[in-house]
Amino acid sequence: MITKRILCLANSKKHSGRCVAGREVMAGGAGPWIRPVSARPGEEVSENERQYQDGADPRLLDVIDVPLIRAAPHACQTENWLLDPGYYWTRVRQADWTELLQFAEVPAALWVNGHSTYHGQHDEIPQPVADALPGSLSLIRVDRVDLHAFAPQEAFGNPKRRVQARFTHAGVGYALWVTDPVVEREYLARLDGYHRLGECCLTISLGEPFQKNNGLSYRYKLVAAVIRRDGGPWP
């Protein structure tokens, strides 16, 4: 078993489980990204696999000791590590906003721009291009985020609502779907429309490939976590 100490920067929805990810906490500061994954085809992490000994679920900004077996990189998801399901995860402490900023990154862009869905903005990357990227996770700080709750397929008879984050990074506007379950739950409980947040850190992740009706596959940029400076609701 290998134990890695990470700052939890995502505990987002993925298939029937979660996608948990964070950056390694090292003596010299922030280390590389680590995404614990299961041995199942979808690699999602079940509740039993990610829980602490007291049964609690990891929260954003928890510093966690995670039992792992080996590195398991796949395509652009070079951060993947196969978790060891035989051990509990251990919560060491919780970080604050000041420490979080030490883990934030300032990429020139969120990977590759120029491809957008109907409701999104710079939210998709052709799979061959995405799979050649060196990583699939990034933590950025933004001055403002607008969360948009609405039913994107309502005109086609689908009333299911979703939450989208709109923000600007390095002078470029983005509109990406939110997979942070706590934020999604809070804003789906509100009326349709835009809801403005102040300064936040956002964990952006490249999701699994999805094939469109035209036969082309894309990976989508997702907001896996919204961490507010004002200490908004965390899981």
C-alpha positions in Angstrom: 0.0 0.0 0.0 1.1 3.6 -0.8 -0.3 6.4 1.2 -0.6 9.9 -0.3 -1.7 13.0 1.6 -3.9 15.2 -0.5 -5.9 18.4 -0.2 -9.4 17.4 -1.3 -10.4 19.7 -4.2 -13.2 17.7 -5.7 -15.8 15.2 -4.6 -18.1 15.4 -7.6 -20.7 13.2 -9.3 -19.5 10.4 -11.6 -21.8 7.6 -12.7 -23.2 5.9 -9.6 -20.3 7.2 -7.4 -18.0 10.1 -7.1 -14.8 11.5 -8.7 -12.5 12.5 -5.8 -9.4 14.5 -6.6 -6.8 16.7 -4.9 -3.3 17.9 -4.9 -0.6 16.2 -2.9 0.4 18.0 0.3 4.1 18.0 0.5 6.7 19.6 2.8 7.6 22.2 0.2 4.0 23.0 -0.6 1.6 21.9 -3.3 2.5 18.7 -5.1 1.0 16.9 -8.1 -2.7 16.2 -8.7 -4.0 12.8 -7.5 -7.3 11.3 -8.5 -8.1 8.0 -6.7 -10.0 5.6 -8.9 -11.6 2.2 -8.5 -11.0 -0.9 -10.5 -14.4 -0.7 -12.1 -14.7 0.2 -15.8 -16.1 3.7 -15.0 -13.4 4.2 -12.3 -16.0 5.9 -10.0 -15.4 5.8 -6.3 -18.1 4.2 -4.2 -19.3 5.5 -0.8 -17.6 2.6 1.0 -14.3 3.1 -0.9 -14.0 6.8 0.1 -15.3 6.9 3.6 -13.5 7.7 6.9 -13.6 5.2 9.7 -16.5 7.1 11.4 -18.5 6.7 8.1 -18.2 10.4 7.1 -17.6 11.4 3.5 -14.6 13.5 2.5 -15.3 17.2 2.3 -13.7 19.9 0.2 -10.6 21.3 1.9 -10.1 18.2 4.0 -6.5 17.1 4.1 -6.7 13.3 3.7 -4.4 10.3 3.8 -5.5 8.1 1.0 -4.4 4.4 0.6 -3.4 3.6 -2.9 -2.0 0.7 -4.9 -0.3 2.1 -7.9 -0.4 4.9 -10.5 -3.0 4.2 -13.2 -2.8 7.0 -15.8 -5.1 6.8 -18.8 -5.0 9.2 -21.8 -5.2 12.8 -20.4 -6.2 11.5 -16.9 -2.5 11.2 -16.0 -3.4 11.9 -12.3 -5.3 8.6 -11.8 -4.2 6.3 -9.0 -5.8 2.9 -8.2 -7.2 3.1 -4.7 -6.8 0.3 -2.1 -10.4 -0.6 -1.1 -9.3 -2.6 2.0 -8.5 0.5 4.1 -10.3 3.6 5.3 -9.3 7.1 4.3 -8.0 9.2 7.1 -8.9 12.9 7.7 -5.9 14.8 9.0 -7.3 18.3 9.3 -9.1 20.9 7.2 -7.3 23.7 5.3 -8.5 27.3 5.0 -8.8 29.8 2.2 -5.2 31.1 2.7 -3.8 27.7 2.3 -6.0 26.9 -0.6 -4.6 29.7 -2.6 -1.2 28.1 -2.4 -2.6 25.2 -4.4 -4.2 27.4 -7.1 -2.8 27.4 -10.6 -2.6 30.1 -13.3 -2.8 28.3 -16.6 -2.7 30.4 -19.8 -6.0 28.7 -20.8 -8.1 25.8 -19.7 -6.4 23.4 -22.0 -7.7 24.0 -25.5 -10.4 26.6 -26.4 -12.4 27.1 -29.6 -15.0 24.3 -29.3 -18.4 24.9 -27.7 -21.7 23.1 -27.3 -25.0 24.9 -27.9 -25.4 26.1 -24.3 -21.7 26.1 -23.4 -18.7 28.2 -24.1 -15.3 26.7 -24.7 -16.6 23.6 -22.9 -15.6 20.7 -25.2 -12.4 19.3 -26.7 -12.2 16.7 -29.5 -11.2 13.5 -27.9 -8.0 12.9 -29.9 -6.8 16.4 -28.9 -7.9 16.0 -25.3 -6.3 12.6 -24.9 -2.9 14.0 -25.9 -3.0 16.6 -23.1 -0.6 16.1 -20.1 -3.3 16.4 -17.5 -7.0 16.7 -16.8 -7.3 18.8 -13.6 -6.8 22.4 -12.7 -7.6 24.7 -9.7 -8.1 28.3 -10.6 -9.1 31.4 -8.7 -11.8 33.7 -10.2 -13.1 37.0 -9.1 -16.7 36.1 -9.8 -18.9 33.2 -10.9 -22.5 33.3 -12.2 -24.4 30.1 -11.6 -27.2 29.5 -14.1 -30.0 27.1 -13.1 -32.2 26.1 -16.0 -33.6 23.1 -18.1 -31.4 23.1 -21.2 -33.6 20.6 -23.1 -36.9 22.0 -22.1 -37.8 23.0 -25.7 -37.5 19.3 -26.5 -39.8 18.1 -23.7 -37.1 17.3 -21.2 -37.8 19.2 -17.9 -34.6 18.1 -16.1 -32.7 21.1 -14.8 -29.0 21.6 -14.5 -26.5 24.2 -13.1 -24.0 25.9 -15.3 -21.1 28.1 -14.2 -20.1 31.1 -16.2 -16.8 32.8 -15.4 -13.8 34.5 -17.0 -10.3 33.1 -16.8 -7.2 34.8 -18.5 -9.6 37.0 -20.4 -11.7 34.2 -21.9 -15.3 33.5 -20.9 -16.4 30.0 -20.1 -19.7 28.3 -19.5 -19.3 24.8 -18.0 -21.6 22.4 -16.3 -21.3 21.9 -12.6 -20.8 18.4 -11.1 -20.3 19.6 -7.5 -23.2 17.9 -5.8 -23.5 20.4 -2.9 -23.6 23.4 -5.2 -25.9 21.7 -7.6 -28.3 20.7 -4.9 -28.4 24.3 -3.5 -29.1 26.0 -6.8 -31.5 23.5 -8.2 -33.6 24.3 -5.1 -33.8 27.9 -6.3 -35.8 29.4 -9.2 -34.4 29.4 -12.7 -32.0 32.2 -13.5 -28.6 33.5 -12.7 -27.1 33.6 -9.2 -23.9 35.6 -8.7 -21.1 34.4 -6.4 -18.0 36.5 -5.5 -14.4 35.3 -5.4 -14.1 31.5 -5.7 -11.7 28.8 -6.5 -12.9 26.3 -9.1 -11.7 22.8 -9.8 -12.0 22.2 -13.5 -11.9 18.6 -14.7 -11.9 16.9 -18.1 -14.6 14.2 -18.1 -15.0 10.9 -19.8 -15.3 10.8 -23.6 -18.8 11.2 -25.0 -19.7 10.3 -28.6 -22.2 12.7 -30.3 -24.7 11.7 -32.9 -22.3 12.7 -35.7 -19.9 9.9 -34.5 -17.3 12.3 -33.1 -16.2 12.0 -29.5 -15.4 14.9 -27.1 -14.2 15.4 -23.6 -16.0 18.1 -21.6 -14.7 20.6 -19.2 -16.6 20.3 -15.9 -16.7 22.4 -12.8 -16.0 19.6 -10.3 -15.9 22.0 -7.2 -16.9 25.5 -6.3 -15.0 26.7 -3.2 -16.2 30.2 -2.0 -14.0 32.6 -0.2 -16.9 33.5 2.0 -17.1 29.9 3.2 -20.3 28.9 1.5 -21.8 25.4 1.9 -19.3 22.7 1.6 -20.2 19.0 1.8 
